[in-house]
Amino acid sequence: MIQEHHLVMLRDDLPSEHLKSGTVGTVVHHYQQSTHYEVEFLVDAKSLVVTLSHDDIEPILTPTDTTHP
């Protein structure tokens, strides 16, 4: 499960929202009992929040991330 406030990358183009594969966003909400997330992207200096499935995004690890057993 991807945690809220983590960075993610879009796996494929999302033409309906004018987003390209590789675009980086921030998870702002994870729906309980679901594999869907609300992800915020900054597009042309405006915030765009899109609901995406786990299969649509890939977590981006940062140097401060730690692995929990």
N, CA, C and O atoms as a CHARMM CRD file, in Angstrom:
* protein
*
  276
    1    1 MET  N      0.84600  -1.18300   0.00000 PROA 1      0.00000
    2    1 MET  CA     0.00000   0.00000   0.00000 PROA 1      0.00000
    3    1 MET  C      0.89100   1.24600   0.00000 PROA 1      0.00000
    4    1 MET  O      1.89200   1.30900   0.71300 PROA 1      0.00000
    5    2 ILE  N      0.52000   2.19800  -0.78400 PROA 2      0.00000
    6    2 ILE  CA     1.22900   3.47400  -0.84600 PROA 2      0.00000
    7    2 ILE  C      0.61300   4.40000   0.20300 PROA 2      0.00000
    8    2 ILE  O     -0.60900   4.50600   0.31300 PROA 2      0.00000
    9    3 GLN  N      1.45900   5.05500   0.95500 PROA 3      0.00000
   10    3 GLN  CA     1.00000   5.93100   2.03400 PROA 3      0.00000
   11    3 GLN  C      0.64700   7.32400   1.50400 PROA 3      0.00000
   12    3 GLN  O      1.15700   7.76300   0.47200 PROA 3      0.00000
   13    4 GLU  N     -0.23200   8.00100   2.23300 PROA 4      0.00000
   14    4 GLU  CA    -0.54400   9.39200   1.90300 PROA 4      0.00000
   15    4 GLU  C      0.71600  10.23300   2.02600 PROA 4      0.00000
   16    4 GLU  O      1.56600   9.96600   2.87500 PROA 4      0.00000
   17    5 HSD  N      0.83300  11.22800   1.19400 PROA 5      0.00000
   18    5 HSD  CA     1.94600  12.18500   1.12400 PROA 5      0.00000
   19    5 HSD  C      3.18100  11.62100   0.43100 PROA 5      0.00000
   20    5 HSD  O      4.19900  12.30800   0.34600 PROA 5      0.00000
   21    6 HSD  N      3.11700  10.39100  -0.06500 PROA 6      0.00000
   22    6 HSD  CA     4.24300   9.83400  -0.80000 PROA 6      0.00000
   23    6 HSD  C      4.16700  10.26200  -2.26300 PROA 6      0.00000
   24    6 HSD  O      3.08800  10.48100  -2.81300 PROA 6      0.00000
   25    7 LEU  N      5.33600  10.37200  -2.87000 PROA 7      0.00000
   26    7 LEU  CA     5.40700  10.70400  -4.29100 PROA 7      0.00000
   27    7 LEU  C      5.18600   9.45200  -5.12300 PROA 7      0.00000
   28    7 LEU  O      5.65100   8.36400  -4.78500 PROA 7      0.00000
   29    8 VAL  N      4.46100   9.63800  -6.22300 PROA 8      0.00000
   30    8 VAL  CA     4.20900   8.54600  -7.15500 PROA 8      0.00000
   31    8 VAL  C      4.39900   9.05800  -8.57900 PROA 8      0.00000
   32    8 VAL  O      4.36900  10.26100  -8.84000 PROA 8      0.00000
   33    9 MET  N      4.59700   8.10900  -9.49100 PROA 9      0.00000
   34    9 MET  CA     4.76600   8.44600 -10.89800 PROA 9      0.00000
   35    9 MET  C      3.65800   7.75300 -11.69200 PROA 9      0.00000
   36    9 MET  O      3.32600   6.59500 -11.44000 PROA 9      0.00000
   37   10 LEU  N      3.10400   8.46800 -12.63600 PROA 10     0.00000
   38   10 LEU  CA     2.06300   7.92400 -13.49600 PROA 10     0.00000
   39   10 LEU  C      2.68200   6.92000 -14.46200 PROA 10     0.00000
   40   10 LEU  O      3.65100   7.24100 -15.15000 PROA 10     0.00000
   41   11 ARG  N      2.13100   5.70200 -14.52000 PROA 11     0.00000
   42   11 ARG  CA     2.69200   4.64000 -15.36600 PROA 11     0.00000
   43   11 ARG  C      2.39100   4.84500 -16.85500 PROA 11     0.00000
   44   11 ARG  O      3.23200   4.55500 -17.70500 PROA 11     0.00000
   45   12 ASP  N      1.21100   5.33500 -17.16100 PROA 12     0.00000
   46   12 ASP  CA     0.78300   5.50400 -18.55300 PROA 12     0.00000
   47   12 ASP  C      0.19600   6.89800 -18.75400 PROA 12     0.00000
   48   12 ASP  O     -0.17600   7.57400 -17.79500 PROA 12     0.00000
   49   13 ASP  N      0.12000   7.31200 -20.00600 PROA 13     0.00000
   50   13 ASP  CA    -0.53000   8.58200 -20.31600 PROA 13     0.00000
   51   13 ASP  C     -1.97800   8.55200 -19.83300 PROA 13     0.00000
   52   13 ASP  O     -2.62700   7.50600 -19.84100 PROA 13     0.00000
   53   14 LEU  N     -2.46600   9.69600 -19.41800 PROA 14     0.00000
   54   14 LEU  CA    -3.85800   9.85600 -19.01000 PROA 14     0.00000
   55   14 LEU  C     -4.42800  11.01600 -19.83500 PROA 14     0.00000
   56   14 LEU  O     -4.54800  12.13600 -19.33700 PROA 14     0.00000
   57   15 PRO  N     -4.78100  10.73900 -21.10900 PROA 15     0.00000
   58   15 PRO  CA    -5.18700  11.80600 -22.02600 PROA 15     0.00000
   59   15 PRO  C     -6.38100  12.62900 -21.54500 PROA 15     0.00000
   60   15 PRO  O     -6.45800  13.82600 -21.82000 PROA 15     0.00000
   61   16 SER  N     -7.30700  11.99800 -20.83200 PROA 16     0.00000
   62   16 SER  CA    -8.49200  12.73200 -20.36800 PROA 16     0.00000
   63   16 SER  C     -8.12600  13.87100 -19.41600 PROA 16     0.00000
   64   16 SER  O     -8.88000  14.83300 -19.27000 PROA 16     0.00000
   65   17 GLU  N     -6.95700  13.75300 -18.76600 PROA 17     0.00000
   66   17 GLU  CA    -6.51000  14.78700 -17.82000 PROA 17     0.00000
   67   17 GLU  C     -5.27300  15.52900 -18.33300 PROA 17     0.00000
   68   17 GLU  O     -4.70500  16.36800 -17.63400 PROA 17     0.00000
   69   18 HSD  N     -4.86500  15.20500 -19.56700 PROA 18     0.00000
   70   18 HSD  CA    -3.68600  15.82900 -20.18800 PROA 18     0.00000
   71   18 HSD  C     -2.41600  15.55800 -19.38700 PROA 18     0.00000
   72   18 HSD  O     -1.55700  16.43100 -19.25700 PROA 18     0.00000
   73   19 LEU  N     -2.30100  14.34100 -18.85100 PROA 19     0.00000
   74   19 LEU  CA    -1.12500  13.93400 -18.09000 PROA 19     0.00000
   75   19 LEU  C     -0.36100  12.87300 -18.87100 PROA 19     0.00000
   76   19 LEU  O     -0.95300  11.98300 -19.48100 PROA 19     0.00000
   77   20 LYS  N      0.96100  12.98400 -18.84200 PROA 20     0.00000
   78   20 LYS  CA     1.82900  12.04900 -19.55700 PROA 20     0.00000
   79   20 LYS  C      2.44600  11.03200 -18.60000 PROA 20     0.00000
   80   20 LYS  O      2.62100  11.29700 -17.41000 PROA 20     0.00000
   81   21 SER  N      2.76400   9.88700 -19.13700 PROA 21     0.00000
   82   21 SER  CA     3.47900   8.86600 -18.38100 PROA 21     0.00000
   83   21 SER  C      4.74000   9.48900 -17.78400 PROA 21     0.00000
   84   21 SER  O      5.44200  10.24800 -18.45200 PROA 21     0.00000
   85   22 GLY  N      5.02200   9.16000 -16.51700 PROA 22     0.00000
   86   22 GLY  CA     6.19900   9.69800 -15.85600 PROA 22     0.00000
   87   22 GLY  C      5.93100  10.95300 -15.04100 PROA 22     0.00000
   88   22 GLY  O      6.80100  11.40700 -14.29800 PROA 22     0.00000
   89   23 THR  N      4.73000  11.51900 -15.17400 PROA 23     0.00000
   90   23 THR  CA     4.38800  12.70400 -14.39200 PROA 23     0.00000
   91   23 THR  C      4.34200  12.32700 -12.91200 PROA 23     0.00000
   92   23 THR  O      3.77700  11.29800 -12.54100 PROA 23     0.00000
   93   24 VAL  N      4.94100  13.16600 -12.07800 PROA 24     0.00000
   94   24 VAL  CA     5.03800  12.89600 -10.64100 PROA 24     0.00000
   95   24 VAL  C      3.93300  13.64800  -9.89900 PROA 24     0.00000
   96   24 VAL  O      3.65800  14.81600 -10.17600 PROA 24     0.00000
   97   25 GLY  N      3.31000  12.95000  -8.95300 PROA 25     0.00000
   98   25 GLY  CA     2.26800  13.54800  -8.11800 PROA 25     0.00000
   99   25 GLY  C      2.41600  13.07700  -6.68500 PROA 25     0.00000
  100   25 GLY  O      3.29600  12.28100  -6.36000 PROA 25     0.00000
  101   26 THR  N      1.53500  13.58700  -5.83300 PROA 26     0.00000
  102   26 THR  CA     1.54200  13.25500  -4.40500 PROA 26     0.00000
  103   26 THR  C      0.22800  12.59100  -4.02500 PROA 26     0.00000
  104   26 THR  O     -0.84300  13.10000  -4.35500 PROA 26     0.00000
  105   27 VAL  N      0.30300  11.46200  -3.33600 PROA 27     0.00000
  106   27 VAL  CA    -0.90700  10.79900  -2.84500 PROA 27     0.00000
  107   27 VAL  C     -1.50600  11.66400  -1.73400 PROA 27     0.00000
  108   27 VAL  O     -0.84300  11.95100  -0.73700 PROA 27     0.00000
  109   28 VAL  N     -2.75300  12.07200  -1.91200 PROA 28     0.00000
  110   28 VAL  CA    -3.41000  12.89600  -0.89900 PROA 28     0.00000
  111   28 VAL  C     -4.49700  12.13600  -0.15000 PROA 28     0.00000
  112   28 VAL  O     -4.99000  12.59900   0.87800 PROA 28     0.00000
  113   29 HSD  N     -4.87300  10.95700  -0.67400 PROA 29     0.00000
  114   29 HSD  CA    -5.87600  10.14900   0.02500 PROA 29     0.00000
  115   29 HSD  C     -5.81800   8.71500  -0.48400 PROA 29     0.00000
  116   29 HSD  O     -5.66000   8.48100  -1.68200 PROA 29     0.00000
  117   30 HSD  N     -5.94900   7.75100   0.43400 PROA 30     0.00000
  118   30 HSD  CA    -6.08300   6.34100   0.07900 PROA 30     0.00000
  119   30 HSD  C     -7.45600   5.89100   0.54600 PROA 30     0.00000
  120   30 HSD  O     -7.79400   6.02800   1.72200 PROA 30     0.00000
  121   31 TYR  N     -8.24500   5.35700  -0.37300 PROA 31     0.00000
  122   31 TYR  CA    -9.57400   4.87100  -0.01300 PROA 31     0.00000
  123   31 TYR  C     -9.44200   3.56000   0.75800 PROA 31     0.00000
  124   31 TYR  O     -8.84100   2.60400   0.26700 PROA 31     0.00000
  125   32 GLN  N     -9.99700   3.51800   1.95300 PROA 32     0.00000
  126   32 GLN  CA    -9.95400   2.31000   2.76900 PROA 32     0.00000
  127   32 GLN  C    -10.66600   1.16400   2.05100 PROA 32     0.00000
  128   32 GLN  O    -11.64700   1.38000   1.33900 PROA 32     0.00000
  129   33 GLN  N    -10.16500  -0.04500   2.24500 PROA 33     0.00000
  130   33 GLN  CA   -10.73700  -1.25200   1.63200 PROA 33     0.00000
  131   33 GLN  C    -10.73600  -1.16400   0.10100 PROA 33     0.00000
  132   33 GLN  O    -11.59300  -1.75100  -0.56000 PROA 33     0.00000
  133   34 SER  N     -9.77600  -0.43400  -0.45200 PROA 34     0.00000
  134   34 SER  CA    -9.72400  -0.24200  -1.89700 PROA 34     0.00000
  135   34 SER  C     -8.27100  -0.12900  -2.34400 PROA 34     0.00000
  136   34 SER  O     -7.37200   0.08100  -1.52900 PROA 34     0.00000
  137   35 THR  N     -8.05700  -0.26900  -3.63000 PROA 35     0.00000
  138   35 THR  CA    -6.73000  -0.05900  -4.19900 PROA 35     0.00000
  139   35 THR  C     -6.68000   1.25700  -4.96800 PROA 35     0.00000
  140   35 THR  O     -5.86200   1.42500  -5.87300 PROA 35     0.00000
  141   36 HSD  N     -7.56500   2.19500  -4.60100 PROA 36     0.00000
  142   36 HSD  CA    -7.61400   3.48400  -5.28800 PROA 36     0.00000
  143   36 HSD  C     -7.08500   4.61000  -4.40800 PROA 36     0.00000
  144   36 HSD  O     -7.19200   4.59100  -3.18100 PROA 36     0.00000
  145   37 TYR  N     -6.51500   5.58400  -5.09300 PROA 37     0.00000
  146   37 TYR  CA    -5.88600   6.72400  -4.43000 PROA 37     0.00000
  147   37 TYR  C     -6.31200   8.01400  -5.11700 PROA 37     0.00000
  148   37 TYR  O     -6.61500   8.02300  -6.31000 PROA 37     0.00000
  149   38 GLU  N     -6.33100   9.09400  -4.36200 PROA 38     0.00000
  150   38 GLU  CA    -6.43100  10.41300  -4.96000 PROA 38     0.00000
  151   38 GLU  C     -5.01200  10.95200  -5.01700 PROA 38     0.00000
  152   38 GLU  O     -4.30400  10.99700  -4.01100 PROA 38     0.00000
  153   39 VAL  N     -4.61400  11.35800  -6.20700 PROA 39     0.00000
  154   39 VAL  CA    -3.25100  11.84200  -6.42400 PROA 39     0.00000
  155   39 VAL  C     -3.32700  13.26800  -6.94400 PROA 39     0.00000
  156   39 VAL  O     -4.08300  13.56800  -7.86900 PROA 39     0.00000
  157   40 GLU  N     -2.53100  14.14400  -6.33400 PROA 40     0.00000
  158   40 GLU  CA    -2.49400  15.54600  -6.74500 PROA 40     0.00000
  159   40 GLU  C     -1.29700  15.77900  -7.66300 PROA 40     0.00000
  160   40 GLU  O     -0.16300  15.42600  -7.34000 PROA 40     0.00000
  161   41 PHE  N     -1.58100  16.37900  -8.81000 PROA 41     0.00000
  162   41 PHE  CA    -0.55000  16.76600  -9.76500 PROA 41     0.00000
  163   41 PHE  C     -0.58400  18.27900  -9.91000 PROA 41     0.00000
  164   41 PHE  O     -1.64800  18.88800  -9.80000 PROA 41     0.00000
  165   42 LEU  N      0.56100  18.88700 -10.15500 PROA 42     0.00000
  166   42 LEU  CA     0.61400  20.31400 -10.46000 PROA 42     0.00000
  167   42 LEU  C      0.77100  20.45500 -11.96300 PROA 42     0.00000
  168   42 LEU  O      1.76600  20.02400 -12.54500 PROA 42     0.00000
  169   43 VAL  N     -0.23700  21.07000 -12.58200 PROA 43     0.00000
  170   43 VAL  CA    -0.25500  21.23800 -14.03100 PROA 43     0.00000
  171   43 VAL  C     -0.45700  22.71700 -14.32700 PROA 43     0.00000
  172   43 VAL  O     -1.46900  23.30400 -13.94600 PROA 43     0.00000
  173   44 ASP  N      0.51200  23.31200 -15.00800 PROA 44     0.00000
  174   44 ASP  CA     0.43700  24.73700 -15.34000 PROA 44     0.00000
  175   44 ASP  C      0.14500  25.57300 -14.10200 PROA 44     0.00000
  176   44 ASP  O     -0.69600  26.47100 -14.13800 PROA 44     0.00000
  177   45 ALA  N      0.83700  25.28000 -13.01100 PROA 45     0.00000
  178   45 ALA  CA     0.73500  26.00500 -11.73100 PROA 45     0.00000
  179   45 ALA  C     -0.64800  25.86900 -11.08700 PROA 45     0.00000
  180   45 ALA  O     -1.02200  26.67400 -10.23500 PROA 45     0.00000
  181   46 LYS  N     -1.40200  24.84600 -11.49700 PROA 46     0.00000
  182   46 LYS  CA    -2.71300  24.58300 -10.89900 PROA 46     0.00000
  183   46 LYS  C     -2.73700  23.15900 -10.36300 PROA 46     0.00000
  184   46 LYS  O     -2.11800  22.25800 -10.92900 PROA 46     0.00000
  185   47 SER  N     -3.45300  22.97000  -9.27300 PROA 47     0.00000
  186   47 SER  CA    -3.58600  21.65800  -8.66300 PROA 47     0.00000
  187   47 SER  C     -4.65800  20.84500  -9.38300 PROA 47     0.00000
  188   47 SER  O     -5.74900  21.34500  -9.65600 PROA 47     0.00000
  189   48 LEU  N     -4.33900  19.59700  -9.68600 PROA 48     0.00000
  190   48 LEU  CA    -5.27400  18.68000 -10.32500 PROA 48     0.00000
  191   48 LEU  C     -5.27500  17.39700  -9.51000 PROA 48     0.00000
  192   48 LEU  O     -4.23400  16.75300  -9.37600 PROA 48     0.00000
  193   49 VAL  N     -6.42600  17.01400  -8.96400 PROA 49     0.00000
  194   49 VAL  CA    -6.53900  15.79000  -8.17000 PROA 49     0.00000
  195   49 VAL  C     -7.31200  14.76000  -8.98700 PROA 49     0.00000
  196   49 VAL  O     -8.41400  15.01900  -9.47100 PROA 49     0.00000
  197   50 VAL  N     -6.70000  13.58400  -9.12700 PROA 50     0.00000
  198   50 VAL  CA    -7.27100  12.51900  -9.95500 PROA 50     0.00000
  199   50 VAL  C     -7.34400  11.24800  -9.12000 PROA 50     0.00000
  200   50 VAL  O     -6.41700  10.94600  -8.36900 PROA 50     0.00000
  201   51 THR  N     -8.44100  10.49900  -9.24500 PROA 51     0.00000
  202   51 THR  CA    -8.56800   9.20600  -8.58800 PROA 51     0.00000
  203   51 THR  C     -7.98400   8.13900  -9.50900 PROA 51     0.00000
  204   51 THR  O     -8.39700   7.99300 -10.66000 PROA 51     0.00000
  205   52 LEU  N     -7.01600   7.40000  -8.97800 PROA 52     0.00000
  206   52 LEU  CA    -6.30700   6.39900  -9.77600 PROA 52     0.00000
  207   52 LEU  C     -6.21500   5.08600  -9.00700 PROA 52     0.00000
  208   52 LEU  O     -6.27200   5.06500  -7.77800 PROA 52     0.00000
  209   53 SER  N     -6.07100   3.99300  -9.75100 PROA 53     0.00000
  210   53 SER  CA    -5.89100   2.69400  -9.10300 PROA 53     0.00000
  211   53 SER  C     -4.39900   2.46700  -8.84900 PROA 53     0.00000
  212   53 SER  O     -3.54700   3.16100  -9.40400 PROA 53     0.00000
  213   54 HSD  N     -4.10600   1.49800  -8.01300 PROA 54     0.00000
  214   54 HSD  CA    -2.72500   1.14800  -7.69900 PROA 54     0.00000
  215   54 HSD  C     -1.95900   0.79700  -8.97600 PROA 54     0.00000
  216   54 HSD  O     -0.76200   1.06500  -9.07300 PROA 54     0.00000
  217   55 ASP  N     -2.63700   0.20500  -9.94500 PROA 55     0.00000
  218   55 ASP  CA    -1.99000  -0.18800 -11.20000 PROA 55     0.00000
  219   55 ASP  C     -1.60800   1.01000 -12.06500 PROA 55     0.00000
  220   55 ASP  O     -0.78600   0.87300 -12.97200 PROA 55     0.00000
  221   56 ASP  N     -2.18600   2.17500 -11.80400 PROA 56     0.00000
  222   56 ASP  CA    -1.92200   3.37000 -12.60400 PROA 56     0.00000
  223   56 ASP  C     -0.68300   4.13800 -12.14700 PROA 56     0.00000
  224   56 ASP  O     -0.16700   4.98000 -12.88100 PROA 56     0.00000
  225   57 ILE  N     -0.20800   3.84800 -10.93700 PROA 57     0.00000
  226   57 ILE  CA     0.87900   4.63100 -10.36600 PROA 57     0.00000
  227   57 ILE  C      1.99600   3.74100  -9.83600 PROA 57     0.00000
  228   57 ILE  O      1.79400   2.56200  -9.54300 PROA 57     0.00000
  229   58 GLU  N      3.16900   4.33400  -9.72300 PROA 58     0.00000
  230   58 GLU  CA     4.32900   3.62700  -9.19000 PROA 58     0.00000
  231   58 GLU  C      4.96300   4.49700  -8.10700 PROA 58     0.00000
  232   58 GLU  O      5.23700   5.67200  -8.35200 PROA 58     0.00000
  233   59 PRO  N      5.19900   3.95300  -6.92900 PROA 59     0.00000
  234   59 PRO  CA     5.80900   4.76200  -5.86800 PROA 59     0.00000
  235   59 PRO  C      7.22900   5.17800  -6.23900 PROA 59     0.00000
  236   59 PRO  O      7.96400   4.43300  -6.88700 PROA 59     0.00000
  237   60 ILE  N      7.59200   6.37000  -5.81700 PROA 60     0.00000
  238   60 ILE  CA     8.95200   6.86700  -6.01100 PROA 60     0.00000
  239   60 ILE  C      9.63500   6.85400  -4.65800 PROA 60     0.00000
  240   60 ILE  O      9.17700   7.50200  -3.71700 PROA 60     0.00000
  241   61 LEU  N     10.71900   6.12300  -4.56400 PROA 61     0.00000
  242   61 LEU  CA    11.46200   6.06600  -3.30100 PROA 61     0.00000
  243   61 LEU  C     12.39300   7.26700  -3.21400 PROA 61     0.00000
  244   61 LEU  O     13.03700   7.64900  -4.19100 PROA 61     0.00000
  245   62 THR  N     12.44700   7.84400  -2.04000 PROA 62     0.00000
  246   62 THR  CA    13.34500   8.96500  -1.79600 PROA 62     0.00000
  247   62 THR  C     14.40400   8.52400  -0.78800 PROA 62     0.00000
  248   62 THR  O     14.21700   7.50800  -0.11900 PROA 62     0.00000
  249   63 PRO  N     15.50400   9.25500  -0.66100 PROA 63     0.00000
  250   63 PRO  CA    16.56000   8.85500   0.27600 PROA 63     0.00000
  251   63 PRO  C     16.08900   8.73700   1.71400 PROA 63     0.00000
  252   63 PRO  O     16.73100   8.04600   2.50500 PROA 63     0.00000
  253   64 THR  N     14.99500   9.38200   2.08000 PROA 64     0.00000
  254   64 THR  CA    14.52200   9.33600   3.46400 PROA 64     0.00000
  255   64 THR  C     13.55700   8.18700   3.71700 PROA 64     0.00000
  256   64 THR  O     13.18300   7.94100   4.86300 PROA 64     0.00000
  257   65 ASP  N     13.14000   7.46600   2.65100 PROA 65     0.00000
  258   65 ASP  CA    12.23700   6.33300   2.83900 PROA 65     0.00000
  259   65 ASP  C     12.95100   5.20600   3.57200 PROA 65     0.00000
  260   65 ASP  O     14.14300   4.97500   3.37400 PROA 65     0.00000
  261   66 THR  N     12.20600   4.51300   4.41900 PROA 66     0.00000
  262   66 THR  CA    12.75400   3.35500   5.12100 PROA 66     0.00000
  263   66 THR  C     11.85600   2.15900   4.87300 PROA 66     0.00000
  264   66 THR  O     10.67100   2.31300   4.57900 PROA 66     0.00000
  265   67 THR  N     12.40700   1.00000   4.98900 PROA 67     0.00000
  266   67 THR  CA    11.65000  -0.22100   4.81300 PROA 67     0.00000
  267   67 THR  C     11.19700  -0.71900   6.18000 PROA 67     0.00000
  268   67 THR  O     11.99600  -0.83100   7.11000 PROA 67     0.00000
  269   68 HSD  N      9.89900  -1.01800   6.28800 PROA 68     0.00000
  270   68 HSD  CA     9.35200  -1.54300   7.53900 PROA 68     0.00000
  271   68 HSD  C      8.96800  -2.99700   7.31600 PROA 68     0.00000
  272   68 HSD  O      8.32800  -3.32400   6.31700 PROA 68     0.00000
  273   69 PRO  N      9.34900  -3.85900   8.22700 PROA 69     0.00000
  274   69 PRO  CA     9.00900  -5.29400   8.06400 PROA 69     0.00000
  275   69 PRO  C      7.51700  -5.53200   8.15300 PROA 69     0.00000
  276   69 PRO  O      7.06600  -6.67100   8.03800 PROA 69     0.00000
